[in-house]
Amino acid sequence: MCVGNLREKKLFLLDMDGTIYLDQSLFPDTLPFLRQIRAQGGRYLFLTNNSSRSTQAYVDKLRGMGVEAEEEDFLTSTTALIQELKGREPYHLCYAFGTESFRTQLRGAGIPVTDHLEDEVDCLLIAFDTELTFQKLEDACILLGRGVDYLATNPDWVCPTWYGSVPDCGSVCEMLFRATGRRPQVIGKPQPAMARLAMEWVGAAPEETVMVGDRLYTDIASGVAAGIDTVFVLSGEGTRADLEDSPVQPTRMMDGIGEMLREMERGVDE
């Protein structure tokens, strides 16, 4: 499988957790890899489905790890959700099933939100929620029973941590499906919207862009849907065995960004 010469890529779309770091630990090759992208005249954007944090929180996290980062270096599934909502007829009131940070970002973008069950609610927005309560699950079931619109930031089953995995947005959506029979419209990866928005921001063509991530069913699927090259890295959730039965196949599989770095430094594609 050929991804083209990595030195000729203009835009690198990078997943974060499991790709450039794991939980609170930056991978050793991350800083040299990012410097190499800049040195060859490229640009990188950090794309994440994790909607439990604000963009500024990610800036602070990466800066704390020694990565030079600004808000314009990030594109989150919450940002993509906001873009989707702004392209629709306005809702009267959205129930935001997520963290306080998630609700704050929506309010800051002018989206009317609540975290209480109210008669005016006509849309349920669900995200990765590290502040999950049974009350939220109950409210969601009631709203879905009413037939409100239903959107989710991402379909990820788990979020990796240093001690293992915890349920992500997709797991909660599956639980709600078992209870109500309804599934959401997913906005983040694996939909192509985030990758396309990133290319629009930077002014990069599909052939100049590569998606790098550790999950076939989100990162790689999003890149494939957007018509760009993809690199599946084995430094996070995904394994070699996942490729065997996956309908989604990457352009390349590599051990991690360190292998990409070494190839870029050599200036060849193998």
DRENPA-3360 file (N, C-alpha, C; in nm, 2 decimals, always signed):
BEGIN
1 = MCVGNLRE = +0.08/-0.12/+0.00/+0.00/+0.00/+0.00/+0.09/+0.12/+0.00 ~ +0.05/+0.22/-0.08/+0.14/+0.34/-0.09/+0.06/+0.47/-0.05 ~ +0.12/+0.55/+0.03/+0.06/+0.67/+0.08/+0.12/+0.79/+0.00 ~ +0.21/+0.77/-0.09/+0.28/+0.88/-0.15/+0.39/+0.92/-0.06 ~ +0.48/+1.00/-0.12/+0.59/+1.05/-0.04/+0.54/+1.14/+0.07 ~ +0.57/+1.11/+0.19/+0.52/+1.18/+0.31/+0.58/+1.32/+0.31 ~ +0.70/+1.34/+0.25/+0.76/+1.47/+0.25/+0.68/+1.57/+0.16 ~ +0.60/+1.52/+0.07/+0.52/+1.60/-0.02/+0.39/+1.64/+0.03;
9 = KKLFLLDM = +0.35/+1.58/+0.15/+0.22/+1.61/+0.20/+0.22/+1.75/+0.26 ~ +0.11/+1.82/+0.24/+0.10/+1.96/+0.28/+0.02/+1.97/+0.42 ~ -0.07/+1.88/+0.44/-0.15/+1.88/+0.56/-0.16/+1.74/+0.63 ~ -0.12/+1.74/+0.75/-0.13/+1.62/+0.83/-0.24/+1.63/+0.94 ~ -0.34/+1.55/+0.92/-0.45/+1.55/+1.02/-0.43/+1.45/+1.12 ~ -0.40/+1.49/+1.24/-0.35/+1.40/+1.35/-0.45/+1.38/+1.46 ~ -0.49/+1.25/+1.48/-0.57/+1.22/+1.60/-0.47/+1.24/+1.72 ~ -0.52/+1.25/+1.84/-0.44/+1.28/+1.95/-0.42/+1.16/+2.04;
17 = DGTIYLDQ = -0.52/+1.13/+2.12/-0.50/+1.02/+2.22/-0.48/+0.89/+2.15 ~ -0.37/+0.83/+2.17/-0.34/+0.70/+2.11/-0.25/+0.72/+1.98 ~ -0.23/+0.85/+1.94/-0.16/+0.88/+1.82/-0.03/+0.96/+1.85 ~ -0.05/+1.07/+1.92/+0.07/+1.15/+1.96/+0.09/+1.15/+2.11 ~ +0.00/+1.10/+2.19/+0.02/+1.08/+2.33/-0.08/+0.97/+2.38 ~ -0.06/+0.92/+2.50/-0.15/+0.82/+2.56/-0.18/+0.88/+2.70 ~ -0.31/+0.92/+2.72/-0.36/+0.97/+2.84/-0.27/+1.10/+2.87 ~ -0.18/+1.10/+2.97/-0.10/+1.21/+3.00/+0.04/+1.21/+2.96;
25 = SLFPDTLP = +0.08/+1.11/+2.88/+0.22/+1.09/+2.84/+0.24/+1.11/+2.69 ~ +0.32/+1.20/+2.65/+0.35/+1.23/+2.52/+0.45/+1.12/+2.46 ~ +0.42/+1.07/+2.34/+0.51/+0.97/+2.29/+0.65/+1.04/+2.26 ~ +0.76/+0.97/+2.27/+0.89/+1.02/+2.26/+0.92/+1.09/+2.12 ~ +0.85/+1.03/+2.01/+0.88/+1.08/+1.88/+0.79/+1.20/+1.84 ~ +0.69/+1.24/+1.93/+0.59/+1.34/+1.89/+0.66/+1.47/+1.85 ~ +0.74/+1.53/+1.94/+0.80/+1.66/+1.91/+0.89/+1.66/+1.79 ~ +0.98/+1.56/+1.77/+1.06/+1.55/+1.64/+0.97/+1.54/+1.52;
33 = FLRQIRAQ = +0.86/+1.46/+1.53/+0.77/+1.44/+1.42/+0.70/+1.58/+1.38 ~ +0.65/+1.65/+1.48/+0.59/+1.78/+1.45/+0.69/+1.88/+1.39 ~ +0.81/+1.88/+1.44/+0.91/+1.97/+1.39/+0.94/+1.93/+1.24 ~ +0.94/+1.80/+1.21/+0.97/+1.76/+1.08/+0.86/+1.80/+0.98 ~ +0.74/+1.80/+1.02/+0.63/+1.85/+0.94/+0.65/+1.99/+0.90 ~ +0.68/+2.07/+1.00/+0.70/+2.22/+0.98/+0.83/+2.24/+0.89 ~ +0.93/+2.16/+0.92/+1.06/+2.18/+0.85/+1.04/+2.15/+0.70 ~ +0.95/+2.06/+0.66/+0.93/+2.03/+0.52/+0.82/+2.12/+0.46;
41 = GGRYLFLT = +0.78/+2.23/+0.53/+0.68/+2.32/+0.48/+0.54/+2.28/+0.49 ~ +0.51/+2.18/+0.58/+0.37/+2.13/+0.60/+0.30/+2.19/+0.72 ~ +0.18/+2.16/+0.73/+0.10/+2.21/+0.84/+0.03/+2.09/+0.91 ~ +0.01/+2.09/+1.04/-0.06/+1.98/+1.10/-0.18/+2.04/+1.18 ~ -0.29/+1.97/+1.18/-0.40/+2.00/+1.27/-0.43/+1.88/+1.35 ~ -0.47/+1.91/+1.48/-0.51/+1.80/+1.57/-0.66/+1.78/+1.56 ~ -0.70/+1.66/+1.52/-0.84/+1.63/+1.51/-0.88/+1.53/+1.62 ~ -0.98/+1.57/+1.70/-1.02/+1.47/+1.80/-1.17/+1.46/+1.81;
49 = NNSSRSTQ = -1.22/+1.34/+1.84/-1.36/+1.32/+1.87/-1.39/+1.34/+2.01 ~ -1.29/+1.36/+2.10/-1.31/+1.38/+2.24/-1.38/+1.51/+2.26 ~ -1.51/+1.51/+2.30/-1.58/+1.64/+2.31/-1.60/+1.67/+2.46 ~ -1.53/+1.61/+2.55/-1.54/+1.64/+2.69/-1.46/+1.76/+2.73 ~ -1.37/+1.81/+2.65/-1.28/+1.92/+2.68/-1.30/+2.03/+2.58 ~ -1.27/+2.15/+2.62/-1.27/+2.27/+2.53/-1.14/+2.27/+2.45 ~ -1.14/+2.35/+2.34/-1.02/+2.36/+2.26/-0.91/+2.42/+2.34 ~ -0.94/+2.52/+2.43/-0.84/+2.58/+2.51/-0.78/+2.47/+2.61;
57 = AYVDKLRG = -0.86/+2.38/+2.66/-0.81/+2.28/+2.75/-0.71/+2.19/+2.67 ~ -0.73/+2.16/+2.55/-0.64/+2.08/+2.47/-0.51/+2.16/+2.44 ~ -0.52/+2.29/+2.42/-0.40/+2.38/+2.40/-0.32/+2.37/+2.53 ~ -0.39/+2.39/+2.65/-0.31/+2.38/+2.77/-0.25/+2.25/+2.80 ~ -0.32/+2.14/+2.76/-0.27/+2.01/+2.78/-0.14/+1.98/+2.70 ~ -0.15/+2.02/+2.57/-0.03/+2.00/+2.49/+0.08/+2.09/+2.52 ~ +0.05/+2.21/+2.56/+0.16/+2.30/+2.61/+0.23/+2.25/+2.73 ~ +0.15/+2.19/+2.82/+0.20/+2.13/+2.94/+0.29/+2.01/+2.91;
65 = MGVEAEEE = +0.28/+1.95/+2.79/+0.36/+1.84/+2.75/+0.48/+1.89/+2.67 ~ +0.49/+2.02/+2.64/+0.60/+2.07/+2.57/+0.57/+2.10/+2.42 ~ +0.45/+2.08/+2.38/+0.41/+2.10/+2.24/+0.37/+2.25/+2.22 ~ +0.42/+2.32/+2.12/+0.38/+2.45/+2.09/+0.24/+2.44/+2.02 ~ +0.14/+2.50/+2.08/+0.01/+2.48/+2.02/-0.08/+2.61/+2.04 ~ -0.16/+2.63/+1.94/-0.26/+2.74/+1.95/-0.40/+2.69/+1.92 ~ -0.50/+2.76/+1.95/-0.64/+2.71/+1.92/-0.66/+2.68/+1.78 ~ -0.59/+2.75/+1.69/-0.62/+2.73/+1.54/-0.55/+2.60/+1.50;
73 = DFLTSTTA = -0.48/+2.53/+1.58/-0.42/+2.40/+1.55/-0.51/+2.29/+1.58 ~ -0.63/+2.31/+1.63/-0.72/+2.21/+1.67/-0.86/+2.21/+1.60 ~ -0.91/+2.09/+1.57/-1.05/+2.08/+1.52/-1.11/+1.96/+1.60 ~ -1.21/+2.00/+1.68/-1.28/+1.89/+1.76/-1.41/+1.86/+1.70 ~ -1.47/+1.75/+1.75/-1.60/+1.71/+1.71/-1.71/+1.80/+1.75 ~ -1.68/+1.88/+1.86/-1.77/+1.98/+1.91/-1.78/+2.09/+1.81 ~ -1.66/+2.13/+1.75/-1.66/+2.24/+1.65/-1.74/+2.19/+1.53 ~ -1.72/+2.07/+1.49/-1.79/+2.01/+1.37/-1.94/+2.01/+1.40;
81 = LIQELKGR = -1.98/+1.98/+1.52/-2.12/+1.98/+1.56/-2.18/+2.12/+1.55 ~ -2.11/+2.21/+1.60/-2.15/+2.35/+1.60/-2.17/+2.40/+1.45 ~ -2.08/+2.36/+1.36/-2.09/+2.40/+1.22/-2.22/+2.33/+1.16 ~ -2.25/+2.21/+1.20/-2.37/+2.14/+1.15/-2.49/+2.21/+1.20 ~ -2.50/+2.25/+1.33/-2.61/+2.31/+1.39/-2.64/+2.45/+1.32 ~ -2.53/+2.52/+1.29/-2.55/+2.65/+1.23/-2.60/+2.65/+1.09 ~ -2.58/+2.53/+1.03/-2.63/+2.51/+0.89/-2.78/+2.47/+0.89 ~ -2.84/+2.45/+1.00/-2.98/+2.40/+1.01/-3.07/+2.52/+1.06;
89 = EPYHLCYA = -3.20/+2.49/+1.04/-3.30/+2.58/+1.11/-3.28/+2.57/+1.26 ~ -3.27/+2.69/+1.32/-3.24/+2.69/+1.47/-3.34/+2.61/+1.55 ~ -3.29/+2.54/+1.65/-3.37/+2.47/+1.74/-3.41/+2.56/+1.85 ~ -3.53/+2.53/+1.91/-3.57/+2.62/+2.02/-3.48/+2.60/+2.14 ~ -3.45/+2.47/+2.18/-3.37/+2.44/+2.29/-3.31/+2.30/+2.27 ~ -3.18/+2.29/+2.30/-3.11/+2.16/+2.28/-3.07/+2.11/+2.42 ~ -3.10/+1.99/+2.45/-3.05/+1.92/+2.57/-2.91/+1.87/+2.54 ~ -2.81/+1.93/+2.61/-2.67/+1.90/+2.59/-2.63/+1.79/+2.69;
97 = FGTESFRT = -2.62/+1.67/+2.64/-2.58/+1.55/+2.72/-2.43/+1.54/+2.71 ~ -2.36/+1.60/+2.81/-2.21/+1.60/+2.81/-2.16/+1.68/+2.93 ~ -2.03/+1.72/+2.92/-1.97/+1.79/+3.03/-2.01/+1.93/+3.03 ~ -1.98/+2.00/+3.14/-2.00/+2.14/+3.15/-1.92/+2.22/+3.04 ~ -1.80/+2.17/+3.01/-1.72/+2.23/+2.91/-1.79/+2.22/+2.77 ~ -1.86/+2.11/+2.75/-1.93/+2.09/+2.62/-2.04/+2.19/+2.61 ~ -2.12/+2.21/+2.72/-2.23/+2.30/+2.72/-2.18/+2.45/+2.70 ~ -2.07/+2.48/+2.77/-2.01/+2.61/+2.76/-1.97/+2.64/+2.61;
105 = QLRGAGIP = -1.91/+2.55/+2.55/-1.87/+2.57/+2.41/-1.99/+2.59/+2.32 ~ -2.10/+2.52/+2.34/-2.22/+2.54/+2.26/-2.28/+2.67/+2.29 ~ -2.29/+2.71/+2.41/-2.35/+2.84/+2.45/-2.26/+2.95/+2.39 ~ -2.13/+2.94/+2.39/-2.04/+3.04/+2.33/-2.06/+3.06/+2.18 ~ -2.11/+2.95/+2.12/-2.14/+2.96/+1.97/-2.28/+3.00/+1.94 ~ -2.36/+3.04/+2.05/-2.49/+3.09/+2.03/-2.60/+2.98/+2.02 ~ -2.56/+2.85/+2.06/-2.66/+2.74/+2.05/-2.74/+2.74/+2.19 ~ -2.87/+2.75/+2.18/-2.95/+2.74/+2.31/-2.95/+2.60/+2.37;
113 = VTDHLEDE = -2.89/+2.59/+2.49/-2.88/+2.46/+2.55/-2.93/+2.46/+2.69 ~ -2.96/+2.34/+2.74/-3.00/+2.31/+2.88/-2.95/+2.18/+2.92 ~ -2.94/+2.15/+3.05/-2.91/+2.02/+3.10/-3.02/+1.97/+3.19 ~ -3.14/+2.03/+3.16/-3.26/+1.99/+3.24/-3.37/+1.95/+3.14 ~ -3.46/+1.86/+3.18/-3.57/+1.82/+3.10/-3.68/+1.93/+3.09 ~ -3.69/+1.98/+2.98/-3.79/+2.09/+2.96/-3.88/+2.07/+2.84 ~ -4.00/+2.12/+2.84/-4.09/+2.10/+2.73/-4.04/+2.16/+2.60 ~ -3.96/+2.26/+2.60/-3.92/+2.33/+2.48/-3.81/+2.25/+2.41;
121 = VDCLLIAF = -3.75/+2.16/+2.47/-3.64/+2.08/+2.41/-3.68/+2.01/+2.28 ~ -3.62/+2.04/+2.17/-3.65/+1.97/+2.04/-3.53/+1.91/+1.98 ~ -3.42/+1.90/+2.05/-3.30/+1.83/+2.00/-3.22/+1.78/+2.12 ~ -3.17/+1.66/+2.10/-3.07/+1.60/+2.20/-2.94/+1.59/+2.14 ~ -2.84/+1.65/+2.20/-2.70/+1.65/+2.16/-2.62/+1.57/+2.26 ~ -2.55/+1.47/+2.22/-2.48/+1.38/+2.31/-2.33/+1.38/+2.27 ~ -2.25/+1.38/+2.38/-2.11/+1.38/+2.36/-2.04/+1.29/+2.46 ~ -1.91/+1.28/+2.45/-1.83/+1.20/+2.55/-1.85/+1.27/+2.69;
129 = DTELTFQK = -1.90/+1.20/+2.78/-1.94/+1.26/+2.91/-1.87/+1.20/+3.03 ~ -1.77/+1.27/+3.08/-1.70/+1.22/+3.20/-1.77/+1.26/+3.32 ~ -1.88/+1.33/+3.31/-1.97/+1.37/+3.43/-2.10/+1.30/+3.42 ~ -2.10/+1.18/+3.36/-2.22/+1.10/+3.34/-2.30/+1.07/+3.46 ~ -2.43/+1.09/+3.46/-2.52/+1.05/+3.57/-2.64/+0.97/+3.52 ~ -2.70/+0.89/+3.60/-2.82/+0.82/+3.56/-2.93/+0.92/+3.52 ~ -2.94/+1.03/+3.58/-3.04/+1.13/+3.55/-3.03/+1.17/+3.40 ~ -2.91/+1.19/+3.35/-2.90/+1.22/+3.21/-2.95/+1.11/+3.12;
137 = LEDACILL = -2.92/+0.99/+3.16/-2.97/+0.88/+3.08/-3.12/+0.87/+3.08 ~ -3.18/+0.89/+3.19/-3.32/+0.89/+3.20/-3.38/+1.01/+3.12 ~ -3.33/+1.13/+3.13/-3.37/+1.24/+3.05/-3.36/+1.21/+2.90 ~ -3.25/+1.15/+2.86/-3.23/+1.12/+2.72/-3.34/+1.02/+2.67 ~ -3.37/+0.92/+2.75/-3.47/+0.83/+2.71/-3.61/+0.89/+2.69 ~ -3.64/+0.98/+2.78/-3.77/+1.05/+2.78/-3.77/+1.14/+2.65 ~ -3.67/+1.21/+2.62/-3.66/+1.30/+2.50/-3.67/+1.22/+2.37 ~ -3.60/+1.10/+2.37/-3.60/+1.02/+2.25/-3.74/+0.96/+2.23;
145 = GRGVDYLA = -3.80/+0.93/+2.34/-3.94/+0.88/+2.33/-4.04/+0.99/+2.27 ~ -4.00/+1.11/+2.30/-4.08/+1.22/+2.24/-4.06/+1.24/+2.09 ~ -3.95/+1.19/+2.04/-3.92/+1.20/+1.90/-3.83/+1.32/+1.86 ~ -3.76/+1.38/+1.96/-3.67/+1.50/+1.93/-3.56/+1.45/+1.83 ~ -3.50/+1.55/+1.76/-3.39/+1.52/+1.68/-3.27/+1.48/+1.77 ~ -3.18/+1.40/+1.72/-3.08/+1.33/+1.80/-2.95/+1.33/+1.73 ~ -2.85/+1.40/+1.78/-2.72/+1.41/+1.72/-2.61/+1.38/+1.82 ~ -2.50/+1.31/+1.77/-2.39/+1.27/+1.86/-2.26/+1.33/+1.80;
153 = TNPDWVCP = -2.17/+1.36/+1.89/-2.04/+1.41/+1.84/-1.96/+1.31/+1.78 ~ -1.96/+1.18/+1.83/-1.87/+1.08/+1.78/-1.92/+0.94/+1.82 ~ -1.88/+0.84/+1.75/-1.93/+0.70/+1.77/-1.82/+0.61/+1.85 ~ -1.72/+0.67/+1.90/-1.61/+0.59/+1.96/-1.67/+0.51/+2.08 ~ -1.63/+0.38/+2.08/-1.68/+0.30/+2.19/-1.61/+0.33/+2.32 ~ -1.48/+0.35/+2.31/-1.40/+0.37/+2.44/-1.30/+0.49/+2.42 ~ -1.26/+0.54/+2.54/-1.15/+0.64/+2.54/-1.04/+0.57/+2.61 ~ -0.92/+0.56/+2.55/-0.81/+0.50/+2.62/-0.75/+0.58/+2.73;
161 = TWYGSVPD = -0.71/+0.52/+2.84/-0.64/+0.58/+2.95/-0.52/+0.50/+2.98 ~ -0.43/+0.54/+3.08/-0.32/+0.47/+3.12/-0.35/+0.34/+3.18 ~ -0.47/+0.33/+3.24/-0.52/+0.21/+3.32/-0.61/+0.12/+3.24 ~ -0.64/+0.16/+3.11/-0.73/+0.08/+3.03/-0.82/+0.17/+2.96 ~ -0.94/+0.12/+2.93/-1.04/+0.20/+2.85/-1.16/+0.23/+2.93 ~ -1.23/+0.35/+2.90/-1.35/+0.39/+2.97/-1.46/+0.41/+2.86 ~ -1.59/+0.39/+2.89/-1.69/+0.41/+2.79/-1.69/+0.55/+2.73 ~ -1.69/+0.56/+2.59/-1.70/+0.69/+2.52/-1.84/+0.71/+2.47;
169 = CGSVCEML = -1.86/+0.81/+2.39/-1.99/+0.85/+2.35/-2.07/+0.73/+2.28 ~ -1.99/+0.66/+2.20/-2.06/+0.55/+2.12/-2.12/+0.44/+2.21 ~ -2.05/+0.41/+2.32/-2.11/+0.31/+2.42/-2.23/+0.36/+2.48 ~ -2.24/+0.49/+2.52/-2.36/+0.55/+2.58/-2.47/+0.55/+2.47 ~ -2.44/+0.58/+2.35/-2.54/+0.58/+2.24/-2.60/+0.44/+2.22 ~ -2.51/+0.34/+2.23/-2.56/+0.20/+2.22/-2.65/+0.17/+2.33 ~ -2.62/+0.21/+2.45/-2.71/+0.18/+2.57/-2.84/+0.25/+2.54 ~ -2.84/+0.37/+2.49/-2.97/+0.44/+2.47/-3.05/+0.37/+2.35;
177 = FRATGRRP = -2.97/+0.32/+2.26/-3.04/+0.24/+2.15/-3.11/+0.12/+2.20 ~ -3.05/+0.05/+2.29/-3.11/-0.07/+2.35/-3.23/-0.03/+2.43 ~ -3.23/+0.09/+2.49/-3.35/+0.13/+2.57/-3.46/+0.19/+2.48 ~ -3.42/+0.26/+2.37/-3.52/+0.34/+2.30/-3.54/+0.30/+2.15 ~ -3.45/+0.22/+2.10/-3.45/+0.19/+1.96/-3.41/+0.29/+1.86 ~ -3.35/+0.40/+1.91/-3.31/+0.52/+1.83/-3.16/+0.53/+1.82 ~ -3.11/+0.56/+1.70/-2.97/+0.59/+1.69/-2.95/+0.74/+1.64 ~ -2.84/+0.80/+1.68/-2.82/+0.94/+1.65/-2.76/+0.96/+1.51;
185 = QVIGKPQP = -2.77/+1.08/+1.46/-2.68/+1.12/+1.35/-2.55/+1.16/+1.40 ~ -2.44/+1.09/+1.36/-2.31/+1.12/+1.41/-2.24/+1.22/+1.32 ~ -2.18/+1.32/+1.39/-2.12/+1.44/+1.32/-1.97/+1.42/+1.31 ~ -1.89/+1.38/+1.41/-1.75/+1.37/+1.40/-1.70/+1.25/+1.32 ~ -1.57/+1.21/+1.34/-1.52/+1.10/+1.27/-1.60/+0.97/+1.31 ~ -1.65/+0.89/+1.21/-1.59/+0.86/+1.08/-1.65/+0.94/+0.97 ~ -1.74/+1.03/+0.99/-1.80/+1.12/+0.89/-1.68/+1.20/+0.83 ~ -1.69/+1.24/+0.70/-1.58/+1.31/+0.64/-1.58/+1.46/+0.67;
193 = AMARLAME = -1.68/+1.51/+0.74/-1.70/+1.66/+0.76/-1.58/+1.72/+0.83 ~ -1.52/+1.66/+0.93/-1.40/+1.72/+1.00/-1.28/+1.73/+0.90 ~ -1.25/+1.62/+0.83/-1.14/+1.63/+0.73/-1.16/+1.73/+0.63 ~ -1.28/+1.74/+0.57/-1.31/+1.84/+0.47/-1.30/+1.98/+0.52 ~ -1.35/+2.00/+0.64/-1.34/+2.13/+0.70/-1.20/+2.17/+0.73 ~ -1.12/+2.07/+0.77/-0.97/+2.10/+0.79/-0.90/+2.14/+0.66 ~ -0.93/+2.07/+0.55/-0.87/+2.10/+0.42/-0.92/+2.24/+0.38 ~ -1.04/+2.27/+0.40/-1.09/+2.41/+0.37/-1.02/+2.51/+0.44;
201 = WVGAAPEE = -1.00/+2.49/+0.57/-0.93/+2.59/+0.66/-0.79/+2.62/+0.60 ~ -0.72/+2.51/+0.57/-0.57/+2.52/+0.53/-0.56/+2.55/+0.38 ~ -0.65/+2.52/+0.30/-0.64/+2.53/+0.16/-0.56/+2.42/+0.09 ~ -0.58/+2.30/+0.15/-0.51/+2.18/+0.10/-0.60/+2.09/+0.02 ~ -0.55/+2.04/-0.09/-0.62/+1.94/-0.17/-0.62/+1.80/-0.11 ~ -0.71/+1.72/-0.15/-0.71/+1.58/-0.09/-0.58/+1.51/-0.11 ~ -0.52/+1.52/-0.23/-0.39/+1.45/-0.26/-0.28/+1.50/-0.18 ~ -0.29/+1.62/-0.12/-0.19/+1.68/-0.03/-0.21/+1.65/+0.11;
209 = TVMVGDRL = -0.31/+1.58/+0.15/-0.35/+1.56/+0.29/-0.34/+1.41/+0.33 ~ -0.31/+1.39/+0.45/-0.30/+1.25/+0.51/-0.36/+1.25/+0.65 ~ -0.44/+1.15/+0.68/-0.50/+1.13/+0.81/-0.42/+1.03/+0.88 ~ -0.39/+1.06/+1.01/-0.31/+0.97/+1.09/-0.39/+0.94/+1.22 ~ -0.42/+0.81/+1.25/-0.49/+0.78/+1.37/-0.48/+0.63/+1.41 ~ -0.53/+0.60/+1.53/-0.52/+0.47/+1.58/-0.65/+0.39/+1.58 ~ -0.75/+0.44/+1.52/-0.88/+0.37/+1.51/-0.93/+0.36/+1.37 ~ -0.95/+0.24/+1.33/-1.00/+0.21/+1.19/-1.14/+0.27/+1.17;
217 = YTDIASGV = -1.23/+0.25/+1.27/-1.37/+0.28/+1.25/-1.40/+0.43/+1.27 ~ -1.30/+0.51/+1.31/-1.33/+0.66/+1.32/-1.22/+0.73/+1.23 ~ -1.10/+0.73/+1.28/-0.99/+0.81/+1.21/-0.98/+0.77/+1.07 ~ -0.95/+0.64/+1.05/-0.92/+0.59/+0.91/-1.05/+0.60/+0.82 ~ -1.16/+0.56/+0.88/-1.29/+0.56/+0.80/-1.32/+0.71/+0.76 ~ -1.29/+0.80/+0.84/-1.31/+0.94/+0.81/-1.22/+0.99/+0.69 ~ -1.10/+0.95/+0.70/-1.01/+0.98/+0.59/-1.05/+0.92/+0.46 ~ -1.09/+0.79/+0.46/-1.13/+0.72/+0.34/-1.25/+0.79/+0.28;
225 = AAGIDTVF = -1.35/+0.82/+0.37/-1.47/+0.89/+0.32/-1.44/+1.03/+0.26 ~ -1.33/+1.09/+0.31/-1.30/+1.22/+0.26/-1.21/+1.21/+0.13 ~ -1.17/+1.09/+0.10/-1.09/+1.07/-0.02/-0.94/+1.11/-0.01 ~ -0.89/+1.09/+0.11/-0.75/+1.12/+0.14/-0.67/+1.00/+0.18 ~ -0.54/+1.01/+0.18/-0.45/+0.90/+0.22/-0.47/+0.88/+0.38 ~ -0.44/+0.76/+0.42/-0.46/+0.74/+0.57/-0.34/+0.65/+0.62 ~ -0.30/+0.68/+0.74/-0.20/+0.60/+0.81/-0.25/+0.55/+0.94 ~ -0.27/+0.42/+0.95/-0.32/+0.35/+1.07/-0.20/+0.32/+1.16;
233 = VLSGEGTR = -0.20/+0.38/+1.28/-0.08/+0.36/+1.37/-0.13/+0.26/+1.49 ~ -0.03/+0.18/+1.53/-0.06/+0.08/+1.63/-0.02/+0.12/+1.77 ~ -0.02/+0.25/+1.80/+0.02/+0.30/+1.93/-0.09/+0.33/+2.02 ~ -0.22/+0.30/+1.98/-0.33/+0.33/+2.07/-0.43/+0.21/+2.07 ~ -0.55/+0.23/+2.03/-0.65/+0.13/+2.05/-0.64/+0.02/+1.95 ~ -0.61/+0.05/+1.82/-0.61/-0.05/+1.71/-0.50/-0.14/+1.72 ~ -0.52/-0.26/+1.66/-0.42/-0.37/+1.65/-0.42/-0.42/+1.51 ~ -0.31/-0.50/+1.48/-0.30/-0.56/+1.35/-0.41/-0.65/+1.32;
241 = ADLEDSPV = -0.46/-0.72/+1.42/-0.57/-0.82/+1.40/-0.70/-0.74/+1.36 ~ -0.72/-0.62/+1.40/-0.84/-0.54/+1.36/-0.85/-0.53/+1.21 ~ -0.74/-0.53/+1.14/-0.74/-0.51/+0.99/-0.80/-0.63/+0.92 ~ -0.79/-0.75/+0.98/-0.84/-0.87/+0.91/-0.98/-0.87/+0.87 ~ -1.07/-0.83/+0.96/-1.21/-0.83/+0.94/-1.27/-0.69/+0.91 ~ -1.19/-0.59/+0.90/-1.24/-0.45/+0.89/-1.28/-0.42/+0.75 ~ -1.40/-0.36/+0.73/-1.43/-0.32/+0.59/-1.36/-0.19/+0.55 ~ -1.30/-0.13/+0.65/-1.22/-0.01/+0.63/-1.07/-0.04/+0.63;
249 = QPTRMMDG = -1.00/-0.01/+0.52/-0.86/-0.04/+0.51/-0.78/+0.08/+0.49 ~ -0.67/+0.10/+0.57/-0.59/+0.22/+0.55/-0.50/+0.21/+0.43 ~ -0.45/+0.33/+0.39/-0.34/+0.33/+0.29/-0.22/+0.26/+0.34 ~ -0.18/+0.29/+0.46/-0.06/+0.24/+0.52/-0.09/+0.20/+0.67 ~ -0.02/+0.10/+0.72/-0.02/+0.07/+0.86/+0.12/+0.09/+0.91 ~ +0.14/+0.16/+1.02/+0.28/+0.18/+1.08/+0.27/+0.16/+1.23 ~ +0.38/+0.13/+1.29/+0.39/+0.11/+1.43/+0.35/+0.24/+1.51 ~ +0.38/+0.35/+1.46/+0.35/+0.48/+1.52/+0.41/+0.59/+1.44;
257 = IGEMLREM = +0.40/+0.71/+1.50/+0.45/+0.83/+1.43/+0.60/+0.83/+1.42 ~ +0.67/+0.75/+1.51/+0.81/+0.74/+1.50/+0.85/+0.68/+1.37 ~ +0.78/+0.58/+1.32/+0.81/+0.52/+1.19/+0.79/+0.61/+1.08 ~ +0.68/+0.69/+1.09/+0.66/+0.80/+0.99/+0.77/+0.90/+0.99 ~ +0.82/+0.94/+1.11/+0.92/+1.04/+1.12/+1.05/+0.99/+1.05 ~ +1.09/+0.86/+1.07/+1.21/+0.81/+1.01/+1.20/+0.80/+0.86 ~ +1.08/+0.77/+0.81/+1.06/+0.77/+0.67/+1.07/+0.91/+0.61 ~ +1.01/+1.01/+0.68/+1.01/+1.15/+0.63/+1.16/+1.20/+0.63;
265 = ERGVDE = +1.23/+1.16/+0.73/+1.37/+1.21/+0.74/+1.46/+1.16/+0.63 ~ +1.43/+1.03/+0.59/+1.50/+0.97/+0.47/+1.45/+1.03/+0.34 ~ +1.33/+1.09/+0.34/+1.28/+1.15/+0.22/+1.23/+1.05/+0.12 ~ +1.20/+0.93/+0.16/+1.15/+0.82/+0.07/+1.02/+0.76/+0.12 ~ +0.95/+0.70/+0.03/+0.83/+0.62/+0.06/+0.86/+0.47/+0.04 ~ +0.84/+0.39/+0.14/+0.87/+0.25/+0.13/+0.75/+0.16/+0.12;
% end
